[in-house]
Amino acid sequence: MKLPEEIVSLLKIKEINDTAVYLATSSLDGDINLMPSPYTDIYLDEYILIPDLFAQKTKINLNENRQGLISIVLPTSNKNVTIEGSCNIIQWGHPAKFRFYDLTAGDVLEHWGNWTGKENILDDDNLAKPEVFAQRGVIIIKAEKIIYN
């Protein structure tokens, strides 16, 4: 499902406090994990990319259940959008031809590249150094259902 332009623009975060994005995953027995992320990207108009910033519980859940849900909260307007779909992780070190739907790991990781250079995602007070985390990989969710709230 192609993401509407309004959602694409929401996911192209320009400043760290613009939009809050949350990824929810669940194990088969219902153990839910909610992971916030201020960093996102879009790939081929239907995949949402989120950096793997030591997302251990997310990885455990995705090993059992490849479904995810993203909630995009707009703090200034009290609106949110929920996107549901199949979810996976592509990490540096995966074979370049590793596939997730019509994606290959090599293409996704090449697109992802140095994600910290794509947008100004840090403010002067943020002490995190995303360059250290960039080599871990990318969490991908394929947009299959969009709910506006």
QUIZI-V746122 format. One record per backbone hydrogen bond with DSSP energy under -1.0 kcal/mol. NH is the residue of the N-H (numbers start at 1). CO is the residue of the C=O. E is the energy in kcal/mol with one decimal. If there is no record, write none. Layout:
NH/CO/E ; NH/CO/E
//
This chain:
3/45/-3.8 ; 8/4/-2.2 ; 9/5/-2.6 ; 10/6/-1.2 ; 11/7/-2.0 ; 13/11/-1.3 ; 18/15/-2.0 ; 20/73/-1.9 ; 22/71/-2.5 ; 23/35/-2.8 ; 24/69/-3.3 ; 25/33/-2.3 ; 27/31/-1.8 ; 30/27/-1.7 ; 33/25/-2.7 ; 35/23/-3.0 ; 37/21/-2.8 ; 41/49/-1.6 ; 43/47/-2.4 ; 46/43/-1.4 ; 47/43/-1.8 ; 48/141/-2.6 ; 49/41/-3.1 ; 50/139/-2.5 ; 52/137/-2.0 ; 53/51/-1.3 ; 54/52/-1.0 ; 56/54/-1.9 ; 59/55/-2.3 ; 60/56/-2.3 ; 61/57/-2.5 ; 62/58/-2.7 ; 63/59/-1.6 ; 64/61/-1.0 ; 65/61/-2.9 ; 68/85/-2.9 ; 69/24/-1.8 ; 70/83/-3.2 ; 71/22/-2.5 ; 72/81/-3.0 ; 73/20/-2.9 ; 74/79/-2.9 ; 77/74/-1.2 ; 78/74/-1.3 ; 81/72/-1.7 ; 82/147/-2.9 ; 83/70/-3.0 ; 84/145/-2.7 ; 85/68/-2.1 ; 87/66/-3.5 ; 88/140/-2.2 ; 90/138/-3.0 ; 94/91/-2.4 ; 98/95/-2.3 ; 100/103/-1.8 ; 103/100/-2.2 ; 105/98/-2.5 ; 106/96/-2.5 ; 108/104/-2.3 ; 109/105/-2.9 ; 110/106/-1.9 ; 111/107/-2.4 ; 112/108/-3.0 ; 113/109/-2.7 ; 115/113/-1.4 ; 117/114/-2.1 ; 118/115/-1.0 ; 121/119/-1.6 ; 126/123/-1.3 ; 132/129/-2.1 ; 134/130/-1.8 ; 136/133/-2.2 ; 138/90/-3.4 ; 139/50/-3.7 ; 140/88/-3.3 ; 141/48/-2.0 ; 142/86/-2.9 ; 143/46/-2.9 ; 144/84/-2.8 ; 145/84/-1.6 ; 147/82/-3.0 ; 149/80/-2.5
//
